């Protein structure tokens, strides 16, 4: 779409005619008027046979040059078709446990028993698909914690990286505090409307330097909300001499600490005993931290002022050259 940024400039189009109408009376009073010396010089180069013809030509070119200069001052632009752009959302960091216990086969996916990690990874990827306007990153932890994927809008690559992660690659123990510390450091450095951490673990913090509650205090200072998830079945069936034995797993997850971490930052703690509950938890978090769906469109614009300005400059140069050619032929 073609338009002028400063259309009011066209009000100045009649200015030269107004000035010409006023100047004769002024000239009689002061004896001289403002003039353009270039045309006087050109006029002196003309012979008597070309005066009348060049006078009209001079007038036409002067009017064209003035119109082109006014058009350039009005800033013509061409706006292209609207392009959808990513709007500024929130920072969302997934902090996922990869300790040895995540290899337990106590979850079900597509009616098949799977490891906890396989179910967590599948649900996390579906959750990521919904965060179209958020930056998402991943911190993985076991005995050690590290930034696996920095905050980015590139969700496709992030899901590829999640597919490549596996149990035990960060050690067999659980460093919850260190994982939160790394997530807080990386999420706090990137400005956003809001920042959220979703921590999932199936154990008790027994490694690392930073304590989980201290990490929660740091997150609260940085206005970062933390949601925590305790994942894993609360019972375990084992084959014994007299049939299956059911063993309680109630003390395998430090729920009290996970609750305090969430409450201290304004978040919430969830317990996922199976895949269905895990899906429901991520759905609830998705509702609590709804992604912005407002579409923002921009129109790429191209400045075109140089076109009329260049034509005006070219007309002046061509006019000067033409008058010199006329003078040269007249002398011959």
NUSE-678288 format. One record per residue (C-alpha): x, y, z; residue in three letters. Coordinates in steps of 0.02 Angstrom, whole numbers. Example, Ala and Ser with C-alpha at 12.3 -4.5 7.8 and 13.67 -1.06 7.14 Angstrom:
# NUSE-678288
LOLO,615,-225,390,ALA
LOLO,684,-53,357,SER
# end
This chain:
# NUSE-678288
LOLO,0,0,0,UNK
LOLO,71,168,-53,UNK
LOLO,51,319,60,UNK
LOLO,132,482,116,UNK
LOLO,193,501,295,UNK
LOLO,180,692,292,UNK
LOLO,36,733,172,UNK
LOLO,15,908,248,UNK
LOLO,175,958,154,UNK
LOLO,71,968,-6,UNK
LOLO,-5,1128,65,UNK
LOLO,158,1212,15,UNK
LOLO,134,1171,-170,UNK
LOLO,62,1343,-216,UNK
LOLO,198,1433,-117,UNK
LOLO,306,1483,-269,UNK
LOLO,154,1556,-361,UNK
LOLO,106,1655,-206,UNK
LOLO,283,1720,-188,UNK
LOLO,289,1768,-372,UNK
LOLO,124,1860,-354,UNK
LOLO,187,1958,-202,UNK
LOLO,366,1994,-257,UNK
LOLO,333,2120,-399,UNK
LOLO,255,2249,-279,UNK
LOLO,397,2217,-157,UNK
LOLO,526,2237,-294,UNK
LOLO,464,2413,-336,UNK
LOLO,489,2465,-155,UNK
LOLO,663,2397,-121,UNK
LOLO,733,2392,-298,UNK
LOLO,776,2207,-303,UNK
LOLO,701,2040,-260,UNK
LOLO,759,1866,-217,UNK
LOLO,809,1773,-373,UNK
LOLO,888,1612,-428,UNK
LOLO,1059,1657,-502,UNK
LOLO,1075,1496,-601,UNK
LOLO,936,1547,-722,UNK
LOLO,1010,1720,-745,UNK
LOLO,1174,1642,-795,UNK
LOLO,1085,1523,-912,UNK
LOLO,987,1667,-985,UNK
LOLO,1148,1761,-1023,UNK
LOLO,1207,1611,-1123,UNK
LOLO,1054,1607,-1234,UNK
LOLO,1038,1697,-1400,UNK
LOLO,887,1800,-1448,UNK
LOLO,805,1662,-1551,UNK
LOLO,792,1541,-1404,UNK
LOLO,736,1660,-1265,UNK
LOLO,550,1632,-1284,UNK
LOLO,564,1443,-1303,UNK
LOLO,682,1420,-1155,UNK
LOLO,576,1533,-1045,UNK
LOLO,430,1413,-1058,UNK
LOLO,545,1264,-1036,UNK
LOLO,623,1344,-883,UNK
LOLO,451,1374,-807,UNK
LOLO,395,1194,-838,UNK
LOLO,554,1119,-766,UNK
LOLO,548,1235,-614,UNK
LOLO,370,1181,-577,UNK
LOLO,413,996,-598,UNK
LOLO,566,1011,-485,UNK
LOLO,465,1100,-352,UNK
LOLO,326,968,-358,UNK
LOLO,453,827,-345,UNK
LOLO,540,910,-197,UNK
LOLO,374,930,-108,UNK
LOLO,334,747,-143,UNK
LOLO,502,696,-68,UNK
LOLO,469,802,87,UNK
LOLO,301,716,108,UNK
LOLO,397,551,132,UNK
LOLO,315,426,14,UNK
LOLO,319,249,80,UNK
LOLO,265,78,21,UNK
LOLO,191,-35,156,UNK
LOLO,197,-221,118,UNK
LOLO,76,-356,172,UNK
LOLO,52,-382,360,UNK
LOLO,175,-506,437,UNK
LOLO,138,-595,600,UNK
LOLO,273,-573,729,UNK
LOLO,303,-657,895,UNK
LOLO,238,-553,1039,UNK
LOLO,332,-536,1201,UNK
LOLO,276,-675,1318,UNK
LOLO,349,-748,1476,UNK
LOLO,508,-841,1517,UNK
LOLO,472,-1023,1558,UNK
LOLO,607,-1141,1620,UNK
LOLO,577,-1329,1636,UNK
LOLO,687,-1405,1772,UNK
LOLO,681,-1594,1750,UNK
LOLO,752,-1734,1856,UNK
LOLO,863,-1861,1765,UNK
LOLO,925,-1957,1918,UNK
LOLO,932,-2147,1916,UNK
LOLO,759,-2167,1995,UNK
LOLO,679,-2087,1840,UNK
LOLO,711,-2254,1755,UNK
LOLO,578,-2340,1861,UNK
LOLO,442,-2424,1755,UNK
LOLO,292,-2360,1852,UNK
LOLO,206,-2251,1721,UNK
LOLO,99,-2299,1572,UNK
LOLO,103,-2219,1401,UNK
LOLO,-12,-2277,1259,UNK
LOLO,-64,-2426,1365,UNK
LOLO,116,-2484,1386,UNK
LOLO,224,-2477,1543,UNK
LOLO,360,-2347,1523,UNK
LOLO,494,-2265,1627,UNK
LOLO,450,-2109,1725,UNK
LOLO,566,-2009,1614,UNK
LOLO,480,-2068,1454,UNK
LOLO,311,-2011,1520,UNK
LOLO,382,-1846,1586,UNK
LOLO,469,-1810,1421,UNK
LOLO,311,-1845,1319,UNK
LOLO,200,-1736,1428,UNK
LOLO,331,-1597,1434,UNK
LOLO,343,-1593,1244,UNK
LOLO,154,-1577,1228,UNK
LOLO,159,-1436,1355,UNK
LOLO,296,-1347,1256,UNK
LOLO,189,-1355,1098,UNK
LOLO,63,-1240,1182,UNK
LOLO,189,-1105,1229,UNK
LOLO,190,-1020,1059,UNK
LOLO,226,-846,1127,UNK
LOLO,343,-892,1271,UNK
LOLO,529,-919,1281,UNK
LOLO,559,-1095,1346,UNK
LOLO,720,-1169,1414,UNK
LOLO,770,-1332,1500,UNK
LOLO,882,-1371,1648,UNK
LOLO,922,-1555,1678,UNK
LOLO,988,-1620,1842,UNK
LOLO,1042,-1775,1934,UNK
LOLO,1198,-1772,2042,UNK
LOLO,1247,-1621,1938,UNK
LOLO,1138,-1486,1861,UNK
LOLO,1166,-1396,1697,UNK
LOLO,1079,-1286,1571,UNK
LOLO,1024,-1404,1434,UNK
LOLO,931,-1280,1323,UNK
LOLO,936,-1091,1348,UNK
LOLO,779,-987,1340,UNK
LOLO,721,-977,1160,UNK
LOLO,570,-964,1046,UNK
LOLO,641,-1110,946,UNK
LOLO,527,-1242,1020,UNK
LOLO,558,-1365,879,UNK
LOLO,743,-1379,922,UNK
LOLO,702,-1388,1108,UNK
LOLO,592,-1541,1080,UNK
LOLO,731,-1624,979,UNK
LOLO,849,-1596,1125,UNK
LOLO,722,-1671,1246,UNK
LOLO,717,-1828,1138,UNK
LOLO,905,-1845,1156,UNK
LOLO,908,-1828,1346,UNK
LOLO,904,-1988,1448,UNK
LOLO,910,-2053,1626,UNK
LOLO,1078,-2051,1714,UNK
LOLO,1166,-1928,1599,UNK
LOLO,1182,-1805,1744,UNK
LOLO,1223,-1933,1880,UNK
LOLO,1119,-2043,1992,UNK
LOLO,1085,-1927,2139,UNK
LOLO,970,-1773,2152,UNK
LOLO,1034,-1594,2161,UNK
LOLO,870,-1496,2167,UNK
LOLO,944,-1337,2241,UNK
LOLO,1083,-1323,2112,UNK
LOLO,959,-1353,1971,UNK
LOLO,847,-1212,2034,UNK
LOLO,999,-1099,2053,UNK
LOLO,1051,-1124,1871,UNK
LOLO,872,-1097,1812,UNK
LOLO,855,-936,1915,UNK
LOLO,1020,-867,1852,UNK
LOLO,977,-895,1669,UNK
LOLO,795,-841,1679,UNK
LOLO,832,-682,1778,UNK
LOLO,953,-618,1646,UNK
LOLO,818,-614,1510,UNK
LOLO,687,-476,1531,UNK
LOLO,506,-533,1513,UNK
LOLO,330,-495,1569,UNK
LOLO,338,-640,1695,UNK
LOLO,459,-780,1732,UNK
LOLO,407,-956,1784,UNK
LOLO,503,-1114,1832,UNK
LOLO,422,-1286,1829,UNK
LOLO,523,-1409,1933,UNK
LOLO,490,-1596,1921,UNK
LOLO,578,-1720,2034,UNK
LOLO,549,-1895,2100,UNK
LOLO,668,-1892,2247,UNK
LOLO,749,-1800,2391,UNK
LOLO,885,-1670,2369,UNK
LOLO,1043,-1764,2418,UNK
LOLO,1177,-1682,2311,UNK
LOLO,1241,-1511,2261,UNK
LOLO,1286,-1355,2359,UNK
LOLO,1132,-1243,2356,UNK
LOLO,986,-1292,2467,UNK
LOLO,813,-1293,2383,UNK
LOLO,737,-1170,2508,UNK
LOLO,882,-1050,2484,UNK
LOLO,855,-1061,2296,UNK
LOLO,671,-1023,2324,UNK
LOLO,721,-868,2423,UNK
LOLO,829,-810,2277,UNK
LOLO,685,-841,2156,UNK
LOLO,566,-741,2263,UNK
LOLO,687,-593,2263,UNK
LOLO,693,-600,2074,UNK
LOLO,502,-615,2064,UNK
LOLO,513,-786,1985,UNK
LOLO,368,-906,2018,UNK
LOLO,407,-1090,2044,UNK
LOLO,285,-1234,2017,UNK
LOLO,345,-1401,2086,UNK
LOLO,292,-1577,2038,UNK
LOLO,328,-1737,2135,UNK
LOLO,325,-1879,2008,UNK
LOLO,316,-2064,2043,UNK
LOLO,198,-2199,2104,UNK
LOLO,172,-2208,2292,UNK
LOLO,182,-2398,2291,UNK
LOLO,296,-2529,2213,UNK
LOLO,250,-2710,2177,UNK
LOLO,385,-2843,2191,UNK
LOLO,381,-3031,2167,UNK
LOLO,408,-3126,2328,UNK
LOLO,408,-3306,2386,UNK
LOLO,225,-3294,2432,UNK
LOLO,164,-3187,2286,UNK
LOLO,173,-3000,2249,UNK
LOLO,235,-2886,2386,UNK
LOLO,175,-2704,2391,UNK
LOLO,305,-2581,2456,UNK
LOLO,260,-2402,2503,UNK
LOLO,355,-2259,2421,UNK
LOLO,281,-2118,2521,UNK
LOLO,450,-2060,2587,UNK
LOLO,544,-2065,2422,UNK
LOLO,490,-1888,2375,UNK
LOLO,526,-1739,2488,UNK
LOLO,352,-1667,2467,UNK
LOLO,370,-1549,2616,UNK
LOLO,518,-1460,2536,UNK
LOLO,438,-1453,2365,UNK
LOLO,282,-1375,2441,UNK
LOLO,384,-1243,2534,UNK
LOLO,482,-1200,2377,UNK
LOLO,321,-1172,2279,UNK
LOLO,231,-1077,2418,UNK
LOLO,379,-964,2450,UNK
LOLO,377,-902,2270,UNK
LOLO,188,-892,2245,UNK
LOLO,180,-1055,2149,UNK
LOLO,96,-1221,2186,UNK
LOLO,147,-1401,2222,UNK
LOLO,73,-1549,2127,UNK
LOLO,85,-1737,2150,UNK
LOLO,88,-1849,1996,UNK
LOLO,70,-2034,2034,UNK
LOLO,37,-2086,1854,UNK
LOLO,37,-2020,1676,UNK
LOLO,-144,-1962,1682,UNK
LOLO,-112,-1856,1837,UNK
LOLO,46,-1787,1758,UNK
LOLO,-50,-1732,1603,UNK
LOLO,-184,-1651,1712,UNK
LOLO,-51,-1558,1812,UNK
LOLO,30,-1483,1658,UNK
LOLO,-143,-1437,1593,UNK
LOLO,-180,-1347,1757,UNK
LOLO,-14,-1255,1751,UNK
LOLO,-55,-1207,1572,UNK
LOLO,-218,-1130,1634,UNK
LOLO,-132,-1041,1778,UNK
LOLO,4,-975,1663,UNK
LOLO,-96,-949,1505,UNK
LOLO,9,-909,1352,UNK
LOLO,-31,-744,1267,UNK
LOLO,-124,-776,1105,UNK
LOLO,-134,-596,1047,UNK
LOLO,-71,-590,869,UNK
LOLO,42,-444,828,UNK
LOLO,63,-395,646,UNK
LOLO,187,-275,568,UNK
LOLO,193,-201,395,UNK
LOLO,367,-192,320,UNK
LOLO,387,-17,248,UNK
LOLO,507,50,118,UNK
LOLO,554,234,106,UNK
LOLO,533,304,-71,UNK
LOLO,578,488,-46,UNK
LOLO,740,465,-141,UNK
LOLO,645,430,-304,UNK
LOLO,564,602,-327,UNK
LOLO,719,685,-252,UNK
LOLO,832,594,-375,UNK
LOLO,719,639,-523,UNK
LOLO,719,822,-471,UNK
LOLO,909,823,-458,UNK
LOLO,921,738,-627,UNK
LOLO,806,867,-708,UNK
LOLO,914,1010,-643,UNK
LOLO,1073,929,-709,UNK
LOLO,995,889,-879,UNK
LOLO,926,1067,-892,UNK
LOLO,1096,1144,-862,UNK
LOLO,1176,1030,-991,UNK
LOLO,1039,1067,-1119,UNK
LOLO,1061,1255,-1102,UNK
LOLO,1247,1240,-1124,UNK
LOLO,1220,1134,-1280,UNK
LOLO,1098,1266,-1348,UNK
LOLO,1227,1402,-1314,UNK
LOLO,1363,1302,-1399,UNK
LOLO,1259,1273,-1556,UNK
LOLO,1207,1454,-1558,UNK
LOLO,1389,1509,-1560,UNK
LOLO,1423,1394,-1708,UNK
# end
